[in-house]
Amino acid sequence: MGSAFLCAALGIVPTVRHADYIGPWLDVLHEDNRAIFRAASMASKASDWLLARHAAAHEAAEAARLGSRDP
């Protein structure tokens, strides 16, 4: 789920073999029908953390690039 959130946020078109993921999730959901919500919440938090670091790194690189233009 986290990779799906990140791909969506970064505009990446993933190539996912969905069948490989469905079976294990069905097993988990049979045991706990709320597991998907907890997993989505954790994936969202992890994605937000990674995207914040990505944005900070991008801003730092841009600042360094612009700073290298100054005489």
N, CA, C and O atoms as a Tripos MOL2 file, in Angstrom:
@<TRIPOS>MOLECULE
protein
  284   283    71     0     0
PROTEIN
NO_CHARGES

@<TRIPOS>ATOM
      1 N           0.8180   -1.1870    0.0000 N.3       1 MET1
      2 CA          0.0000    0.0000    0.0000 C.3       1 MET1
      3 C           0.8620    1.2520    0.0000 C.2       1 MET1
      4 O           0.5660    2.2330   -0.6820 O.2       1 MET1
      5 N           1.9240    1.1960    0.7720 N.am      2 GLY2
      6 CA          2.8100    2.3560    0.8270 C.3       2 GLY2
      7 C           3.3840    2.6980   -0.5330 C.2       2 GLY2
      8 O           3.4540    3.8670   -0.9100 O.2       2 GLY2
      9 N           3.7950    1.6740   -1.2680 N.am      3 SER3
     10 CA          4.3520    1.9490   -2.5930 C.3       3 SER3
     11 C           3.2790    2.5220   -3.5250 C.2       3 SER3
     12 O           3.5870    3.3590   -4.3740 O.2       3 SER3
     13 N           2.0460    2.0880   -3.3810 N.am      4 ALA4
     14 CA          0.9620    2.6480   -4.1990 C.3       4 ALA4
     15 C           0.7460    4.1160   -3.8650 C.2       4 ALA4
     16 O           0.5560    4.9370   -4.7630 O.2       4 ALA4
     17 N           0.7750    4.4550   -2.5680 N.am      5 PHE5
     18 CA          0.6290    5.8570   -2.1600 C.3       5 PHE5
     19 C           1.7730    6.7050   -2.7120 C.2       5 PHE5
     20 O           1.5490    7.8040   -3.2210 O.2       5 PHE5
     21 N           3.0000    6.1890   -2.6090 N.am      6 LEU6
     22 CA          4.1600    6.9330   -3.1010 C.3       6 LEU6
     23 C           4.1250    7.1010   -4.6150 C.2       6 LEU6
     24 O           4.4090    8.1820   -5.1300 O.2       6 LEU6
     25 N           3.7810    6.0470   -5.3160 N.am      7 CYS7
     26 CA          3.6780    6.1480   -6.7800 C.3       7 CYS7
     27 C           2.6490    7.1960   -7.1780 C.2       7 CYS7
     28 O           2.8940    7.9960   -8.0810 O.2       7 CYS7
     29 N           1.5120    7.1940   -6.5180 N.am      8 ALA8
     30 CA          0.4700    8.1800   -6.8340 C.3       8 ALA8
     31 C           0.9620    9.5950   -6.5590 C.2       8 ALA8
     32 O           0.7370   10.4940   -7.3700 O.2       8 ALA8
     33 N           1.6200    9.8030   -5.4400 N.am      9 ALA9
     34 CA          2.0860   11.1340   -5.0720 C.3       9 ALA9
     35 C           3.1890   11.6370   -5.9930 C.2       9 ALA9
     36 O           3.2810   12.8340   -6.2630 O.2       9 ALA9
     37 N           4.0310   10.7160   -6.4780 N.am     10 LEU10
     38 CA          5.1690   11.1060   -7.3110 C.3      10 LEU10
     39 C           4.8980   10.9790   -8.8070 C.2      10 LEU10
     40 O           5.7780   11.2550   -9.6230 O.2      10 LEU10
     41 N           3.6910   10.5650   -9.1680 N.am     11 GLY11
     42 CA          3.3380   10.4490  -10.5760 C.3      11 GLY11
     43 C           3.9850    9.2760  -11.2780 C.2      11 GLY11
     44 O           4.2160    9.3220  -12.4860 O.2      11 GLY11
     45 N           4.2750    8.2370  -10.5420 N.am     12 ILE12
     46 CA          4.8930    7.0440  -11.1120 C.3      12 ILE12
     47 C           3.8000    6.0350  -11.4540 C.2      12 ILE12
     48 O           2.9210    5.7620  -10.6370 O.2      12 ILE12
     49 N           3.8600    5.4880  -12.6560 N.am     13 VAL13
     50 CA          2.8990    4.4660  -13.0570 C.3      13 VAL13
     51 C           3.5170    3.1100  -12.7390 C.2      13 VAL13
     52 O           4.4510    2.6760  -13.4140 O.2      13 VAL13
     53 N           3.0010    2.4460  -11.7160 N.am     14 PRO14
     54 CA          3.6120    1.1780  -11.3110 C.3      14 PRO14
     55 C           3.2040    0.0200  -12.2170 C.2      14 PRO14
     56 O           2.1790    0.0660  -12.8960 O.2      14 PRO14
     57 N           4.0180   -0.9920  -12.2060 N.am     15 THR15
     58 CA          3.6660   -2.2580  -12.8490 C.3      15 THR15
     59 C           3.6190   -3.2850  -11.7230 C.2      15 THR15
     60 O           4.6510   -3.7730  -11.2610 O.2      15 THR15
     61 N           2.4200   -3.5960  -11.2990 N.am     16 VAL16
     62 CA          2.2260   -4.4680  -10.1410 C.3      16 VAL16
     63 C           1.5220   -5.7330  -10.5890 C.2      16 VAL16
     64 O           0.5840   -5.6970  -11.3850 O.2      16 VAL16
     65 N           1.9900   -6.8430  -10.0660 N.am     17 ARG17
     66 CA          1.3180   -8.1130  -10.3080 C.3      17 ARG17
     67 C           0.3490   -8.3250   -9.1440 C.2      17 ARG17
     68 O           0.7040   -8.9230   -8.1280 O.2      17 ARG17
     69 N          -0.8630   -7.8320   -9.3040 N.am     18 HIS18
     70 CA         -1.8480   -7.8290   -8.2260 C.3      18 HIS18
     71 C          -2.1270   -9.2140   -7.6480 C.2      18 HIS18
     72 O          -2.3300   -9.3530   -6.4420 O.2      18 HIS18
     73 N          -2.1380  -10.2190   -8.4830 N.am     19 ALA19
     74 CA         -2.4610  -11.5690   -8.0120 C.3      19 ALA19
     75 C          -1.4760  -12.0410   -6.9480 C.2      19 ALA19
     76 O          -1.8370  -12.8190   -6.0640 O.2      19 ALA19
     77 N          -0.2390  -11.5750   -7.0310 N.am     20 ASP20
     78 CA          0.7690  -11.9630   -6.0430 C.3      20 ASP20
     79 C           0.4620  -11.4210   -4.6520 C.2      20 ASP20
     80 O           0.9330  -11.9690   -3.6560 O.2      20 ASP20
     81 N          -0.3190  -10.3560   -4.5760 N.am     21 TYR21
     82 CA         -0.5930   -9.7030   -3.3010 C.3      21 TYR21
     83 C          -1.9630  -10.0520   -2.7170 C.2      21 TYR21
     84 O          -2.1600   -9.9650   -1.5050 O.2      21 TYR21
     85 N          -2.8810  -10.4350   -3.5460 N.am     22 ILE22
     86 CA         -4.2600  -10.6490   -3.0870 C.3      22 ILE22
     87 C          -4.3820  -11.8360   -2.1390 C.2      22 ILE22
     88 O          -5.0520  -11.7350   -1.1120 O.2      22 ILE22
     89 N          -3.7500  -12.9540   -2.4650 N.am     23 GLY23
     90 CA         -3.8630  -14.1550   -1.6370 C.3      23 GLY23
     91 C          -3.4870  -13.9350   -0.1820 C.2      23 GLY23
     92 O          -4.2850  -14.2330    0.7060 O.2      23 GLY23
     93 N          -2.2940  -13.4230    0.0850 N.am     24 PRO24
     94 CA         -1.9220  -13.1820    1.4840 C.3      24 PRO24
     95 C          -2.8490  -12.1930    2.1960 C.2      24 PRO24
     96 O          -3.1370  -12.3660    3.3800 O.2      24 PRO24
     97 N          -3.3160  -11.1620    1.4940 N.am     25 TRP25
     98 CA         -4.2380  -10.2050    2.1200 C.3      25 TRP25
     99 C          -5.5680  -10.8660    2.4540 C.2      25 TRP25
    100 O          -6.1650  -10.5680    3.4890 O.2      25 TRP25
    101 N          -6.0300  -11.7500    1.5970 N.am     26 LEU26
    102 CA         -7.2800  -12.4510    1.9000 C.3      26 LEU26
    103 C          -7.1490  -13.2840    3.1680 C.2      26 LEU26
    104 O          -8.0710  -13.3470    3.9820 O.2      26 LEU26
    105 N          -5.9940  -13.9220    3.3260 N.am     27 ASP27
    106 CA         -5.7490  -14.6980    4.5470 C.3      27 ASP27
    107 C          -5.7880  -13.7910    5.7780 C.2      27 ASP27
    108 O          -6.4030  -14.1310    6.7890 O.2      27 ASP27
    109 N          -5.1340  -12.6460    5.6840 N.am     28 VAL28
    110 CA         -5.1090  -11.6960    6.8040 C.3      28 VAL28
    111 C          -6.5150  -11.1930    7.1090 C.2      28 VAL28
    112 O          -6.9140  -11.1230    8.2720 O.2      28 VAL28
    113 N          -7.2650  -10.8420    6.0660 N.am     29 LEU29
    114 CA         -8.6130  -10.2970    6.2660 C.3      29 LEU29
    115 C          -9.5900  -11.3270    6.8190 C.2      29 LEU29
    116 O         -10.5360  -10.9650    7.5180 O.2      29 LEU29
    117 N          -9.3770  -12.5900    6.5190 N.am     30 HIS30
    118 CA        -10.2220  -13.6290    7.1070 C.3      30 HIS30
    119 C         -10.0250  -13.6900    8.6180 C.2      30 HIS30
    120 O         -10.9600  -13.9770    9.3650 O.2      30 HIS30
    121 N          -8.8060  -13.4170    9.0560 N.am     31 GLU31
    122 CA         -8.4960  -13.4320   10.4840 C.3      31 GLU31
    123 C          -8.9060  -12.1410   11.1820 C.2      31 GLU31
    124 O          -9.3320  -12.1650   12.3370 O.2      31 GLU31
    125 N          -8.7770  -11.0010   10.4770 N.am     32 ASP32
    126 CA         -9.0220   -9.6870   11.0880 C.3      32 ASP32
    127 C          -9.5050   -8.7270   10.0080 C.2      32 ASP32
    128 O          -8.7080   -8.2370    9.2080 O.2      32 ASP32
    129 N         -10.8000   -8.4590    9.9830 N.am     33 ASN33
    130 CA        -11.3630   -7.6340    8.9150 C.3      33 ASN33
    131 C         -11.0000   -6.1510    9.0410 C.2      33 ASN33
    132 O         -11.3140   -5.3790    8.1360 O.2      33 ASN33
    133 N         -10.3580   -5.7320   10.1170 N.am     34 ARG34
    134 CA         -9.9230   -4.3430   10.2770 C.3      34 ARG34
    135 C          -8.4380   -4.1670    9.9290 C.2      34 ARG34
    136 O          -7.9260   -3.0480    9.9370 O.2      34 ARG34
    137 N          -7.7620   -5.2570    9.6280 N.am     35 ALA35
    138 CA         -6.3240   -5.1980    9.3500 C.3      35 ALA35
    139 C          -6.0110   -4.2670    8.1920 C.2      35 ALA35
    140 O          -4.9970   -3.5700    8.2220 O.2      35 ALA35
    141 N          -6.8450   -4.2420    7.1880 N.am     36 ILE36
    142 CA         -6.6080   -3.3970    6.0210 C.3      36 ILE36
    143 C          -6.5850   -1.9160    6.3900 C.2      36 ILE36
    144 O          -5.8240   -1.1400    5.8120 O.2      36 ILE36
    145 N          -7.4150   -1.5290    7.3470 N.am     37 PHE37
    146 CA         -7.4670   -0.1360    7.7680 C.3      37 PHE37
    147 C          -6.2070    0.2470    8.5470 C.2      37 PHE37
    148 O          -5.6770    1.3440    8.3710 O.2      37 PHE37
    149 N          -5.7330   -0.6490    9.4000 N.am     38 ARG38
    150 CA         -4.4960   -0.3870   10.1370 C.3      38 ARG38
    151 C          -3.3100   -0.3400    9.1730 C.2      38 ARG38
    152 O          -2.4370    0.5200    9.2900 O.2      38 ARG38
    153 N          -3.2900   -1.2600    8.2320 N.am     39 ALA39
    154 CA         -2.2000   -1.2870    7.2570 C.3      39 ALA39
    155 C          -2.2010   -0.0160    6.4070 C.2      39 ALA39
    156 O          -1.1420    0.5520    6.1390 O.2      39 ALA39
    157 N          -3.3760    0.4280    5.9870 N.am     40 ALA40
    158 CA         -3.4760    1.6490    5.1830 C.3      40 ALA40
    159 C          -3.0220    2.8610    5.9900 C.2      40 ALA40
    160 O          -2.3440    3.7410    5.4600 O.2      40 ALA40
    161 N          -3.3860    2.9080    7.2500 N.am     41 SER41
    162 CA         -2.9750    4.0180    8.1030 C.3      41 SER41
    163 C          -1.4580    4.0530    8.2630 C.2      41 SER41
    164 O          -0.8400    5.1110    8.1390 O.2      41 SER41
    165 N          -0.8670    2.9040    8.5340 N.am     42 MET42
    166 CA          0.5920    2.8420    8.6880 C.3      42 MET42
    167 C           1.3000    3.1740    7.3710 C.2      42 MET42
    168 O           2.3180    3.8660    7.3660 O.2      42 MET42
    169 N           0.7630    2.6830    6.2690 N.am     43 ALA43
    170 CA          1.3570    2.9610    4.9620 C.3      43 ALA43
    171 C           1.2760    4.4450    4.6430 C.2      43 ALA43
    172 O           2.2140    5.0190    4.0900 O.2      43 ALA43
    173 N           0.1570    5.0620    4.9910 N.am     44 SER44
    174 CA         -0.0100    6.4930    4.7630 C.3      44 SER44
    175 C           0.9960    7.3000    5.5790 C.2      44 SER44
    176 O           1.6040    8.2400    5.0690 O.2      44 SER44
    177 N           1.1660    6.9340    6.8350 N.am     45 LYS45
    178 CA          2.1250    7.6390    7.6960 C.3      45 LYS45
    179 C           3.5500    7.4660    7.1730 C.2      45 LYS45
    180 O           4.3220    8.4240    7.1400 O.2      45 LYS45
    181 N           3.8920    6.2630    6.7700 N.am     46 ALA46
    182 CA          5.2330    6.0130    6.2350 C.3      46 ALA46
    183 C           5.4540    6.7830    4.9340 C.2      46 ALA46
    184 O           6.5270    7.3450    4.7170 O.2      46 ALA46
    185 N           4.4490    6.8080    4.0810 N.am     47 SER47
    186 CA          4.5500    7.5410    2.8160 C.3      47 SER47
    187 C           4.7050    9.0280    3.0670 C.2      47 SER47
    188 O           5.5210    9.6860    2.4230 O.2      47 SER47
    189 N           3.9270    9.5620    3.9980 N.am     48 ASP48
    190 CA          4.0350   10.9880    4.3320 C.3      48 ASP48
    191 C           5.4350   11.3190    4.8340 C.2      48 ASP48
    192 O           5.9990   12.3510    4.4690 O.2      48 ASP48
    193 N           6.0000   10.4420    5.6740 N.am     49 TRP49
    194 CA          7.3440   10.6610    6.2000 C.3      49 TRP49
    195 C           8.3660   10.6770    5.0620 C.2      49 TRP49
    196 O           9.2220   11.5580    4.9940 O.2      49 TRP49
    197 N           8.2630    9.6880    4.1710 N.am     50 LEU50
    198 CA          9.1970    9.6150    3.0450 C.3      50 LEU50
    199 C           9.0410   10.8050    2.1060 C.2      50 LEU50
    200 O          10.0370   11.3550    1.6350 O.2      50 LEU50
    201 N           7.8120   11.2030    1.8310 N.am     51 LEU51
    202 CA          7.5860   12.3360    0.9350 C.3      51 LEU51
    203 C           8.1030   13.6340    1.5420 C.2      51 LEU51
    204 O           8.5940   14.4970    0.8130 O.2      51 LEU51
    205 N           8.0050   13.7920    2.8550 N.am     52 ALA52
    206 CA          8.5440   14.9780    3.5160 C.3      52 ALA52
    207 C          10.0630   15.0090    3.3680 C.2      52 ALA52
    208 O          10.6370   16.0680    3.1130 O.2      52 ALA52
    209 N          10.7220   13.8540    3.5250 N.am     53 ARG53
    210 CA         12.1790   13.7900    3.3520 C.3      53 ARG53
    211 C          12.5560   14.0580    1.9020 C.2      53 ARG53
    212 O          13.5610   14.7150    1.6280 O.2      53 ARG53
    213 N          11.7570   13.5550    0.9820 N.am     54 HIS54
    214 CA         11.9970   13.7870   -0.4430 C.3      54 HIS54
    215 C          11.8930   15.2780   -0.7510 C.2      54 HIS54
    216 O          12.7380   15.8280   -1.4580 O.2      54 HIS54
    217 N          10.8650   15.9300   -0.2260 N.am     55 ALA55
    218 CA         10.6720   17.3610   -0.4650 C.3      55 ALA55
    219 C          11.8280   18.1620    0.1340 C.2      55 ALA55
    220 O          12.3260   19.0960   -0.4950 O.2      55 ALA55
    221 N          12.2510   17.8040    1.3370 N.am     56 ALA56
    222 CA         13.3610   18.5120    1.9790 C.3      56 ALA56
    223 C          14.6460   18.3440    1.1790 C.2      56 ALA56
    224 O          15.3960   19.3030    1.0030 O.2      56 ALA56
    225 N          14.9030   17.1440    0.6970 N.am     57 ALA57
    226 CA         16.1060   16.8960   -0.1000 C.3      57 ALA57
    227 C          16.0440   17.6660   -1.4160 C.2      57 ALA57
    228 O          17.0460   18.2160   -1.8720 O.2      57 ALA57
    229 N          14.8630   17.7000   -2.0170 N.am     58 HIS58
    230 CA         14.6880   18.4430   -3.2710 C.3      58 HIS58
    231 C          14.9270   19.9310   -3.0420 C.2      58 HIS58
    232 O          15.6010   20.5820   -3.8400 O.2      58 HIS58
    233 N          14.3780   20.4720   -1.9580 N.am     59 GLU59
    234 CA         14.5720   21.8940   -1.6410 C.3      59 GLU59
    235 C          16.0380   22.1950   -1.3700 C.2      59 GLU59
    236 O          16.5450   23.2240   -1.8180 O.2      59 GLU59
    237 N          16.7270   21.3220   -0.6500 N.am     60 ALA60
    238 CA         18.1440   21.5240   -0.3580 C.3      60 ALA60
    239 C          18.9710   21.4910   -1.6430 C.2      60 ALA60
    240 O          19.8780   22.3040   -1.8190 O.2      60 ALA60
    241 N          18.6660   20.5690   -2.5230 N.am     61 ALA61
    242 CA         19.3860   20.4760   -3.7940 C.3      61 ALA61
    243 C          19.1390   21.7190   -4.6410 C.2      61 ALA61
    244 O          20.0540   22.2370   -5.2810 O.2      61 ALA61
    245 N          17.9050   22.1890   -4.6380 N.am     62 GLU62
    246 CA         17.5690   23.3920   -5.4030 C.3      62 GLU62
    247 C          18.2800   24.6110   -4.8200 C.2      62 GLU62
    248 O          18.7960   25.4430   -5.5660 O.2      62 GLU62
    249 N          18.3080   24.7210   -3.4960 N.am     63 ALA63
    250 CA         19.0010   25.8380   -2.8470 C.3      63 ALA63
    251 C          20.4940   25.7860   -3.1580 C.2      63 ALA63
    252 O          21.1150   26.8190   -3.4130 O.2      63 ALA63
    253 N          21.0680   24.5900   -3.1380 N.am     64 ALA64
    254 CA         22.4880   24.4450   -3.4550 C.3      64 ALA64
    255 C          22.7570   24.8150   -4.9020 C.2      64 ALA64
    256 O          23.7630   25.4530   -5.2110 O.2      64 ALA64
    257 N          21.8510   24.4130   -5.7900 N.am     65 ARG65
    258 CA         22.0150   24.7420   -7.2070 C.3      65 ARG65
    259 C          21.9460   26.2360   -7.4150 C.2      65 ARG65
    260 O          22.7630   26.8030   -8.1410 O.2      65 ARG65
    261 N          20.9770   26.8830   -6.7840 N.am     66 LEU66
    262 CA         20.8370   28.3310   -6.9270 C.3      66 LEU66
    263 C          21.9920   29.0580   -6.2580 C.2      66 LEU66
    264 O          22.4490   30.0860   -6.7570 O.2      66 LEU66
    265 N          22.4690   28.5350   -5.1340 N.am     67 GLY67
    266 CA         23.6030   29.1490   -4.4460 C.3      67 GLY67
    267 C          24.8800   29.0600   -5.2370 C.2      67 GLY67
    268 O          25.7480   29.9230   -5.1050 O.2      67 GLY67
    269 N          25.0180   28.0370   -6.0580 N.am     68 SER68
    270 CA         26.2390   27.8930   -6.8580 C.3      68 SER68
    271 C          26.2740   28.8740   -8.0060 C.2      68 SER68
    272 O          27.3180   29.0330   -8.6400 O.2      68 SER68
    273 N          25.1680   29.5370   -8.2960 N.am     69 ARG69
    274 CA         25.1120   30.5420   -9.3630 C.3      69 ARG69
    275 C          25.6180   31.8880   -8.8890 C.2      69 ARG69
    276 O          26.0350   32.7130   -9.7010 O.2      69 ARG69
    277 N          25.5880   32.1250   -7.5700 N.am     70 ASP70
    278 CA         26.0300   33.4190   -7.0440 C.3      70 ASP70
    279 C          27.5500   33.5340   -7.1670 C.2      70 ASP70
    280 O          28.2790   32.5790   -6.8970 O.2      70 ASP70
    281 N          28.0240   34.7330   -7.5840 N.am     71 PRO71
    282 CA         29.4790   34.9230   -7.7060 C.3      71 PRO71
    283 C          30.1390   35.0130   -6.3590 C.2      71 PRO71
    284 O          31.3570   35.1730   -6.2780 O.2      71 PRO71
@<TRIPOS>BOND
     1     1     2 1
     2     2     3 1
     3     3     4 2
     4     3     5 am
     5     5     6 1
     6     6     7 1
     7     7     8 2
     8     7     9 am
     9     9    10 1
    10    10    11 1
    11    11    12 2
    12    11    13 am
    13    13    14 1
    14    14    15 1
    15    15    16 2
    16    15    17 am
    17    17    18 1
    18    18    19 1
    19    19    20 2
    20    19    21 am
    21    21    22 1
    22    22    23 1
    23    23    24 2
    24    23    25 am
    25    25    26 1
    26    26    27 1
    27    27    28 2
    28    27    29 am
    29    29    30 1
    30    30    31 1
    31    31    32 2
    32    31    33 am
    33    33    34 1
    34    34    35 1
    35    35    36 2
    36    35    37 am
    37    37    38 1
    38    38    39 1
    39    39    40 2
    40    39    41 am
    41    41    42 1
    42    42    43 1
    43    43    44 2
    44    43    45 am
    45    45    46 1
    46    46    47 1
    47    47    48 2
    48    47    49 am
    49    49    50 1
    50    50    51 1
    51    51    52 2
    52    51    53 am
    53    53    54 1
    54    54    55 1
    55    55    56 2
    56    55    57 am
    57    57    58 1
    58    58    59 1
    59    59    60 2
    60    59    61 am
    61    61    62 1
    62    62    63 1
    63    63    64 2
    64    63    65 am
    65    65    66 1
    66    66    67 1
    67    67    68 2
    68    67    69 am
    69    69    70 1
    70    70    71 1
    71    71    72 2
    72    71    73 am
    73    73    74 1
    74    74    75 1
    75    75    76 2
    76    75    77 am
    77    77    78 1
    78    78    79 1
    79    79    80 2
    80    79    81 am
    81    81    82 1
    82    82    83 1
    83    83    84 2
    84    83    85 am
    85    85    86 1
    86    86    87 1
    87    87    88 2
    88    87    89 am
    89    89    90 1
    90    90    91 1
    91    91    92 2
    92    91    93 am
    93    93    94 1
    94    94    95 1
    95    95    96 2
    96    95    97 am
    97    97    98 1
    98    98    99 1
    99    99   100 2
   100    99   101 am
   101   101   102 1
   102   102   103 1
   103   103   104 2
   104   103   105 am
   105   105   106 1
   106   106   107 1
   107   107   108 2
   108   107   109 am
   109   109   110 1
   110   110   111 1
   111   111   112 2
   112   111   113 am
   113   113   114 1
   114   114   115 1
   115   115   116 2
   116   115   117 am
   117   117   118 1
   118   118   119 1
   119   119   120 2
   120   119   121 am
   121   121   122 1
   122   122   123 1
   123   123   124 2
   124   123   125 am
   125   125   126 1
   126   126   127 1
   127   127   128 2
   128   127   129 am
   129   129   130 1
   130   130   131 1
   131   131   132 2
   132   131   133 am
   133   133   134 1
   134   134   135 1
   135   135   136 2
   136   135   137 am
   137   137   138 1
   138   138   139 1
   139   139   140 2
   140   139   141 am
   141   141   142 1
   142   142   143 1
   143   143   144 2
   144   143   145 am
   145   145   146 1
   146   146   147 1
   147   147   148 2
   148   147   149 am
   149   149   150 1
   150   150   151 1
   151   151   152 2
   152   151   153 am
   153   153   154 1
   154   154   155 1
   155   155   156 2
   156   155   157 am
   157   157   158 1
   158   158   159 1
   159   159   160 2
   160   159   161 am
   161   161   162 1
   162   162   163 1
   163   163   164 2
   164   163   165 am
   165   165   166 1
   166   166   167 1
   167   167   168 2
   168   167   169 am
   169   169   170 1
   170   170   171 1
   171   171   172 2
   172   171   173 am
   173   173   174 1
   174   174   175 1
   175   175   176 2
   176   175   177 am
   177   177   178 1
   178   178   179 1
   179   179   180 2
   180   179   181 am
   181   181   182 1
   182   182   183 1
   183   183   184 2
   184   183   185 am
   185   185   186 1
   186   186   187 1
   187   187   188 2
   188   187   189 am
   189   189   190 1
   190   190   191 1
   191   191   192 2
   192   191   193 am
   193   193   194 1
   194   194   195 1
   195   195   196 2
   196   195   197 am
   197   197   198 1
   198   198   199 1
   199   199   200 2
   200   199   201 am
   201   201   202 1
   202   202   203 1
   203   203   204 2
   204   203   205 am
   205   205   206 1
   206   206   207 1
   207   207   208 2
   208   207   209 am
   209   209   210 1
   210   210   211 1
   211   211   212 2
   212   211   213 am
   213   213   214 1
   214   214   215 1
   215   215   216 2
   216   215   217 am
   217   217   218 1
   218   218   219 1
   219   219   220 2
   220   219   221 am
   221   221   222 1
   222   222   223 1
   223   223   224 2
   224   223   225 am
   225   225   226 1
   226   226   227 1
   227   227   228 2
   228   227   229 am
   229   229   230 1
   230   230   231 1
   231   231   232 2
   232   231   233 am
   233   233   234 1
   234   234   235 1
   235   235   236 2
   236   235   237 am
   237   237   238 1
   238   238   239 1
   239   239   240 2
   240   239   241 am
   241   241   242 1
   242   242   243 1
   243   243   244 2
   244   243   245 am
   245   245   246 1
   246   246   247 1
   247   247   248 2
   248   247   249 am
   249   249   250 1
   250   250   251 1
   251   251   252 2
   252   251   253 am
   253   253   254 1
   254   254   255 1
   255   255   256 2
   256   255   257 am
   257   257   258 1
   258   258   259 1
   259   259   260 2
   260   259   261 am
   261   261   262 1
   262   262   263 1
   263   263   264 2
   264   263   265 am
   265   265   266 1
   266   266   267 1
   267   267   268 2
   268   267   269 am
   269   269   270 1
   270   270   271 1
   271   271   272 2
   272   271   273 am
   273   273   274 1
   274   274   275 1
   275   275   276 2
   276   275   277 am
   277   277   278 1
   278   278   279 1
   279   279   280 2
   280   279   281 am
   281   281   282 1
   282   282   283 1
   283   283   284 2
@<TRIPOS>SUBSTRUCTURE
     1 MET1         2 RESIDUE 1 A MET
     2 GLY2         6 RESIDUE 1 A GLY
     3 SER3        10 RESIDUE 1 A SER
     4 ALA4        14 RESIDUE 1 A ALA
     5 PHE5        18 RESIDUE 1 A PHE
     6 LEU6        22 RESIDUE 1 A LEU
     7 CYS7        26 RESIDUE 1 A CYS
     8 ALA8        30 RESIDUE 1 A ALA
     9 ALA9        34 RESIDUE 1 A ALA
    10 LEU10       38 RESIDUE 1 A LEU
    11 GLY11       42 RESIDUE 1 A GLY
    12 ILE12       46 RESIDUE 1 A ILE
    13 VAL13       50 RESIDUE 1 A VAL
    14 PRO14       54 RESIDUE 1 A PRO
    15 THR15       58 RESIDUE 1 A THR
    16 VAL16       62 RESIDUE 1 A VAL
    17 ARG17       66 RESIDUE 1 A ARG
    18 HIS18       70 RESIDUE 1 A HIS
    19 ALA19       74 RESIDUE 1 A ALA
    20 ASP20       78 RESIDUE 1 A ASP
    21 TYR21       82 RESIDUE 1 A TYR
    22 ILE22       86 RESIDUE 1 A ILE
    23 GLY23       90 RESIDUE 1 A GLY
    24 PRO24       94 RESIDUE 1 A PRO
    25 TRP25       98 RESIDUE 1 A TRP
    26 LEU26      102 RESIDUE 1 A LEU
    27 ASP27      106 RESIDUE 1 A ASP
    28 VAL28      110 RESIDUE 1 A VAL
    29 LEU29      114 RESIDUE 1 A LEU
    30 HIS30      118 RESIDUE 1 A HIS
    31 GLU31      122 RESIDUE 1 A GLU
    32 ASP32      126 RESIDUE 1 A ASP
    33 ASN33      130 RESIDUE 1 A ASN
    34 ARG34      134 RESIDUE 1 A ARG
    35 ALA35      138 RESIDUE 1 A ALA
    36 ILE36      142 RESIDUE 1 A ILE
    37 PHE37      146 RESIDUE 1 A PHE
    38 ARG38      150 RESIDUE 1 A ARG
    39 ALA39      154 RESIDUE 1 A ALA
    40 ALA40      158 RESIDUE 1 A ALA
    41 SER41      162 RESIDUE 1 A SER
    42 MET42      166 RESIDUE 1 A MET
    43 ALA43      170 RESIDUE 1 A ALA
    44 SER44      174 RESIDUE 1 A SER
    45 LYS45      178 RESIDUE 1 A LYS
    46 ALA46      182 RESIDUE 1 A ALA
    47 SER47      186 RESIDUE 1 A SER
    48 ASP48      190 RESIDUE 1 A ASP
    49 TRP49      194 RESIDUE 1 A TRP
    50 LEU50      198 RESIDUE 1 A LEU
    51 LEU51      202 RESIDUE 1 A LEU
    52 ALA52      206 RESIDUE 1 A ALA
    53 ARG53      210 RESIDUE 1 A ARG
    54 HIS54      214 RESIDUE 1 A HIS
    55 ALA55      218 RESIDUE 1 A ALA
    56 ALA56      222 RESIDUE 1 A ALA
    57 ALA57      226 RESIDUE 1 A ALA
    58 HIS58      230 RESIDUE 1 A HIS
    59 GLU59      234 RESIDUE 1 A GLU
    60 ALA60      238 RESIDUE 1 A ALA
    61 ALA61      242 RESIDUE 1 A ALA
    62 GLU62      246 RESIDUE 1 A GLU
    63 ALA63      250 RESIDUE 1 A ALA
    64 ALA64      254 RESIDUE 1 A ALA
    65 ARG65      258 RESIDUE 1 A ARG
    66 LEU66      262 RESIDUE 1 A LEU
    67 GLY67      266 RESIDUE 1 A GLY
    68 SER68      270 RESIDUE 1 A SER
    69 ARG69      274 RESIDUE 1 A ARG
    70 ASP70      278 RESIDUE 1 A ASP
    71 PRO71      282 RESIDUE 1 A PRO
